[in-house]
């Protein structure tokens, strides 16, 4: 069964601490000092890296099922052999360490545990992983990064060290952070991780001068979008796109890992009751951010939308419409970690101008639309300097007849 959207609890979050280094690492009110030994035998160091890499691959299997928790993997090794492994499979389920210990049984005694996140030391939805590791007799723990959850934040490491367990912190930390970048963003900023997605022509248009946009991208690209939706907490559009395209915004014909809440930014409360979004609100969670002014002026419409299952939230508005930070904070309070923004041009441009985008998926089709009034991909103000437009990290890949430009911002 897919997980419901916007789970309200998060008993484990991710933060960033530096990789192996002789300097102290800030961690709550007390420092965590990585115990990595530079003189470690090369074969041991290579084994450590291989096992942590394996733990990271295991952790990724939880993508779309564990949010708002992070993806975590664990590998138990004794005498150079894997004796148990596991990953956090679903929100509220056993943590990776517990899964690995169950598989290892008595063989866990004296083993090294490679964990992609500091083991928790508090009672949340599950008992402390530190207690499980100590009870099993694990002699060493290698953690990729420190957990910033105030209930943990280095306390798990100290608990293990105080009990005589050797703990190394920071191995493949960059990879661990990359894996859980949405969680890092959420804990550091209080906002969800925002992914912008659009399909465009070679000349940068997402619709013709008449507003036609179906279909710019090919079937393979559209399937990729459905795969993205299938692991999101929310899929967001503006009211203009809702009126022009009457979309469903659901994940179809792909395995669904979680059901995304459909979100519409609609400062004037223009969303028609006859729209697919409203008519299916009883089946799929649907949320509209609007203004207090619109709620007052269109009380009857608001009542009708609510009767169909649409949730309405009043937000402050600005020159370009709904206050984006206000909307994102509201989504974060509901447990949203990943938000996919699908348009239109003005909404995409507003997120870009506000610096709220963390990642982009741009599908470029081998077509030319032309026209001064054809719709550009990014509306809004845009940058004034070409030197400010460079992307620090991006990949280009084939997607059917299209090219997909995937960028981390």
N, C-alpha and C positions, 0 to 999 in steps of 0.2 A: 504494500500500500504506500502511495506517496505521502511524504510528510506534509502536514498542514503548514500553511504559510504563517510567518510572523510568530514563531514560538516565543514565549515571553520570558523564558529563563535562559541564562547563559552562565553555567557553572565553570566555564573554562574559556579563557581568552588568550590571545597571543600578543607578545610584545617582542621587542628587539633588544638583544644585548650583544656586545661585540664578540667576535670570534676569539680563539685562543690568543691571549695577550698577557704580559706580565702586569699590566696596570689593573687597578681595581675597577669593578663594574658596578655602577649604581644600581641598587635593587631594593626599593623600599627604603626603610630607615637604616638598614645595615648593608654593607657591601657583600657582594658575592665574588670571591676570588677564584677564577678558573685554575684548576690544579693540573693542567696539561703539562707533561714533562717533555721538554724539547728533545731530550736524549732518548726518547722511546725508540725501541728497535724499529727499523724500517718495516719489517714484516708486520709488526703489531699495528703500526700506524696505517698501513695499507688495509689491514683487516678492519680496523676501526672505520675507515672511510667506506669500505665496501658494505659493511653492515649498516651504517647510518644511511647510506644511499638506498639500501634495500628497505629500511624502515620508512624512508620518505616515499618510496614507490607504493608501499603498503598503505601509507596514510592517504594518498591521493584517491584510493578506492572509496573513501567516505565522502567525496565531493558531492554536494547536493543533498546529502542525507543527514549530515551531522550539524549543520548550521542551526542556531548561532554559535555552536561550539566550533573549535578548529579541527582540522583534519590531523590526526595523530597516528603514528605507527610505532611499533615496538618489536625488536628482535632480541632474543635471548641466546647468548653464545657461551658455551663452556668447552674448554680445551680445543678451541678453534672450530667447533661444530655448532650449527644452529640446533637448539633443543626446543625452541618454541618461538612463535611469532604471532602477531595479531594487529588489528587496527580498530579504531573507533568506528563502528559500523553505522550507528544511528544515534540521533539525539535522545538522551535519556538512557541509552544502553551502556553496557560495560565499556570502560576505557581500554585503550590499547594494551596497557600493561597487564591488566587483569586477563584479557583474552590470551596474551602470550603466556602468562603464568599457568593458566588452565591447560594449555597445550603441553607445556614443559613438565608439569607435575613435579616430582621429586628431583628431576634433573636440573631444576632452577637453582638449587643450592650451590653456591660458589660461582654462579654464572655472572656474565656481564650483560646488563640491559642497555640496549641502544634505543633511546626514546627521542622522538622529534620535538618534544616539548617537556619542560620540567614537570616531573610527576606532582600531581595535586596532593595536598596534605590536609584537606578539610572534607567535611561531610556535605556533599551537595545532593545531586540525584543519585549518586553512587558513593560508596565509602572511599576513604583516602587511598590513593595508589601507593603512597609511601609506606603505609602499614602493610599492604599486600606484598610489596617488594621485600620489606624487612622480615615478614613472617616466612617468606619463601627462602630466605637466606641468600639473596643476591649479594655479591661481594663488591660489585662496581656498577655504577650507572654513568652512562655517557648521554648527556642531554644536548640537543642541538641549540636550544634557546631557553631563556627564562620566561616563565609565565607571569604576565603583568597583573593578573587577577589579584586585587587587594587581599583576597583570602589566601593567596599563595605567595606570589612575588618574592621568591627566594627562600621562603620558609620550607618548601619541600626539599630544597637542596640542603639547607641547614639541618633539617630533621634527619636526613640520611647520613650526613657527615657526622653529626653528633652521635649517631648509632654505630659509627665505625665503618661506614660504607664509603669507598672512594667515589667521588663524583667529579667528572670532567664536563665542562660547559663550553659550548661554542663550536663544536665540530659540524661543518656544513651549515652554519647558521644562515648564510645568505640564501641557500637553497630552501631552508626551512621557512625563512621569511617570505620568499617568493611564493612558496606553496600556499601560505596562509596570508597573503597580502590583504585580502578583504578584511580579515579579522584585525590585522595590524592597523589598518585604516580606521576601522570602527572604534577600537579602543583608544587610539591616539587622537582622533578628531571628534568622536561622538557622532559621526555621520556614517551612513552606509557607503560601501564601495560602489562607485558609479561607472557603468560601462555604456558608452555611446555606440549605437549601431545604426548604420544606414547603408543603402545601396545607391550607387550613383553611376552616371554615364562617364565616359572618358573626359568630358569637359566639365565635370563636377556638378551636374544637375541631378536632383532627386525626383523631379517631375517636369513635365512639359509646360509650355506657356499656358495650356488649358487646365493644368493641374493633374493630368493623367500620370500615374506612376506604376500601374500594373501591366506587365511586370518588367521592371528594369533588370533585376537579377535573374539568374537561371535557377532551375529547380534544385540543383545541388546546393546553391547558396541559401535558398529558402529553407532547405532541410537543416542546414547548419544553424540557422536562426532558431528553428524549433528546438534544436538540441540545447542552445543557449537558454531559451526560455524554460526548458525542463529542469534547470538547476537554479533558477532565480527565486528570490523572495518577492520581487515586485517587477512588473513591466509597466513602464510609464510613457504616456504620450500627452500631447496637448489637446485642447478641445477642437482645434482646427483639424487635426488629423482624425479625430473621432468623427467629426462631421463629414469630412471629405471621403474617408475610406470605410467607415463603419466596420472597424476591425473586431475580431474576437480576442486577440492577444493571448491565446492559449497555445500550449505545446501540443502538436498533433503528429501522429504517425511516428513518434519516437518514444523510447522509454522515459517515463516521467518520474523524476526523483523527488520533486516537491511541487506543490501547486502554487504558482505565483499569484499574488494579488494584482489585479489590473488596476492601475492608477491613472486618473485623468486630472490634469491641471486645468481648471475651468473657472476662471475668476468671475465670469458672467453667468454661470450656471446654464449653459446652452445645450448640454448633453440631452438629446431627445429621449423620451421615454420609450420610443419605438426602436431605439438602437439595439444592436446585438449585445452590447455591453450591459445594458440595463435589463434586457429580456433574459439574459443568462446569469444575472447577479445571484440568483438563488442557487446556482450550481458552482460558480466560481467567485471567490471573494472580489468585490469591486469597491473601490474607494475613490471619492472625488474630493479634491481640495478646491475650495471656492472662497469667496470673500463674504464677510458679514453683510455687506451691502446687498449682495446678490441673494443671500438667504432671506433677508428682510423683504426685498423687492419681489422675489419669486417664491414666496412661501408655499403656494399650492404645488409648484413643480417639485420643490424640496420634499414635501410630504409624499408626493407620488413616487419619487425616486426611492425614498426610504421604504415605502411599502413594497417595492420590488426587491429589496435587499441591498440597495446601494448605501454605503456609509458615507456621510458627508462630514467634512472637517473644515472649519473656517480658519483661514490663514491671512496674515497681512499681505497686502499687495504693493507692488512698486510700479515703476514705469513700464516694465515689460510683462507685468502680470503677477502671478502668485510668487511670493517670496520663496525661492528655492531652498534656502537653508532651513527655513521654518518647516517646509514640507519634508525635507530629508531628516531633520531631527525627529519629527513625528513618526516617520517610518522606522528610524533607529530605536525609538522607545518601544516600538512593537516587536523588536527583535530582528528587523530586516538587516541583513548583512550585504547582500548583492542586489543592486537595482539596475535593470536594463532600460535605458532610455532609447526609444525607437522613433522619436520625432514629434512634430515635423521640424522644418528648418528653423523656425524661431525658437523652439524649445531646445533643440540641439545647440544652437548658437548661444542661447542664454546660459546653458550649463558650461559651455566652452569659455565664454567671456568671464564668468564668475570663478573660473578655476576649480570647478567642482567635479570635473571628469578625471577618472583614474585610468581608464583603459578605453580603447576604441576598436571596433570591428568595422572596417570599411570594405564593402564589396563593390568592386569596379567592373562594370560590364563593358564589353567591346562595342559600344554604341555612342553616337554623338547626337545630342538633342538640340543644341544651339538655342538662340533666342535670348534677347536681353531680359525678357520677363519670365523666362523659365526659372524654376525654383532652385536656388543654390542649396548645397548640403548644409552649410553652416550660415544661418542668418545672424542677426545681432550686429555688434560693432566690429568684431574681428581685431586682429593685431595690426599695429601700425608699422612694425619692423619685420622684415623677412628674417632677420637674424634671430628673432624670438620664436620663429615658427618651427625650428628643428625639433625632431622627436628623438629622445635619448635612446629608445629601444623599440625596434619594430621588426616584424617578420613579414615576408611576402610569400604567399603560397597559392597554388592553383586550386580553384573550387569550381569544378565543372568548366564552363566557358568563361568564367569570371576570374579575377584576381582578388584575393583577400589580403588586405593590409591590416595586420594586427599589431597594435601599438600599446606599449605601457607608458603612461605619461608621468 
